[in-house]
Amino acid sequence: MGNEKIRAARARVYAPPEGVAADSKVHVYTFDTFNETFLADHKSFENVERAVQHQRSEQERIYTEQEAEPELFDLPFLSSDPDLLNRIERDAEYKKRLMRDLKSDARSRGRRR
């Protein structure tokens, strides 16, 4: 259990744009790296440890199901923004910044493999 908390402490949680209140929950969203879209389904958790646990199990499932280069796999990510899917439709700058950060994460994942 101790190792799980250490790993969760290093997890990156994407915040909503400035001026928007973050949620007390941690949300796991999925970014389709290949099509550059955000998938509609997401899950919410009371704490970051549970969210990281779900994120990792989703990543394992994705690795088994998808046949792609590691940097093109769907990317589950954590956010404190409960309205992320609607917000990216309304705020092009936020969407652009988030996609840039997520693509960078996907590329670094591809290099690690």
C-alpha positions in Angstrom: 0.0 0.0 0.0 2.9 2.4 0.7 4.2 2.1 -2.8 0.8 2.9 -4.3 0.6 6.1 -2.3 4.1 7.2 -3.5 3.1 6.5 -7.1 -0.2 8.4 -6.6 1.7 11.3 -5.1 3.6 11.6 -8.4 0.5 11.5 -10.5 -0.3 14.5 -12.7 -3.7 15.9 -12.2 -4.7 18.5 -14.9 -6.4 21.5 -13.5 -9.2 23.5 -15.1 -8.4 26.9 -16.6 -7.6 29.8 -14.4 -10.7 31.3 -12.7 -12.5 28.0 -12.7 -12.9 26.2 -9.4 -11.4 22.7 -9.2 -13.6 19.8 -8.0 -12.8 18.0 -4.8 -13.0 14.7 -6.8 -10.5 13.4 -9.2 -11.8 12.5 -12.7 -10.3 10.0 -15.1 -10.8 11.0 -18.7 -9.4 9.3 -21.9 -7.7 11.2 -24.7 -7.8 9.4 -28.1 -4.2 10.3 -29.2 -4.6 9.0 -32.8 -7.8 10.9 -33.6 -7.0 13.8 -31.2 -10.4 13.6 -29.5 -11.6 13.2 -25.9 -13.8 10.1 -25.3 -17.2 10.8 -23.8 -17.0 8.4 -20.8 -15.2 9.2 -17.6 -15.2 8.1 -14.0 -14.9 10.2 -10.8 -13.2 9.2 -7.6 -13.0 10.7 -4.1 -9.2 10.5 -3.9 -6.2 10.4 -6.2 -5.1 6.9 -5.1 -8.3 5.4 -6.4 -8.2 7.5 -9.6 -4.6 6.4 -10.3 -5.6 2.7 -9.6 -8.4 3.0 -12.2 -6.1 4.9 -14.6 -3.6 2.1 -14.5 -6.1 -0.6 -15.0 -7.6 1.3 -18.0 -4.1 1.7 -19.4 -3.5 -2.1 -19.1 -6.8 -2.8 -20.8 -6.0 -0.4 -23.6 -2.6 -1.9 -24.2 -4.1 -5.3 -24.6 -6.9 -4.2 -26.9 -5.3 -1.6 -29.2 -2.7 -2.4 -31.8 -0.7 0.7 -32.2 2.6 2.3 -31.4 2.8 3.2 -27.7 2.5 6.9 -28.4 -0.8 6.4 -30.3 -2.5 4.4 -27.6 -5.5 6.1 -25.9 -4.3 8.0 -22.9 -6.3 7.9 -19.6 -5.5 11.1 -17.6 -6.5 12.7 -14.4 -8.2 16.0 -14.0 -9.9 18.0 -11.3 -12.3 19.6 -13.8 -15.7 17.9 -13.5 -16.9 19.7 -16.7 -13.9 19.1 -18.9 -15.8 17.6 -21.8 -18.1 20.5 -22.1 -15.4 23.1 -21.3 -13.2 21.9 -24.2 -16.1 22.5 -26.5 -16.5 26.1 -25.3 -12.9 27.1 -24.6 -10.6 26.5 -27.7 -7.5 27.8 -25.9 -8.0 25.4 -23.0 -8.5 22.5 -25.4 -5.4 23.5 -27.4 -3.2 23.7 -24.2 -4.6 20.4 -22.8 -4.1 18.6 -26.1 -0.5 19.9 -26.4 0.3 18.6 -22.9 -1.4 15.2 -23.5 0.4 14.7 -26.8 3.7 15.4 -25.0 2.8 12.8 -22.4 2.0 10.3 -25.1 5.3 11.0 -26.9 7.2 10.5 -23.7 5.3 7.2 -23.1 6.3 6.1 -26.6 10.0 6.8 -25.9 10.0 4.9 -22.6 8.9 1.6 -24.2 
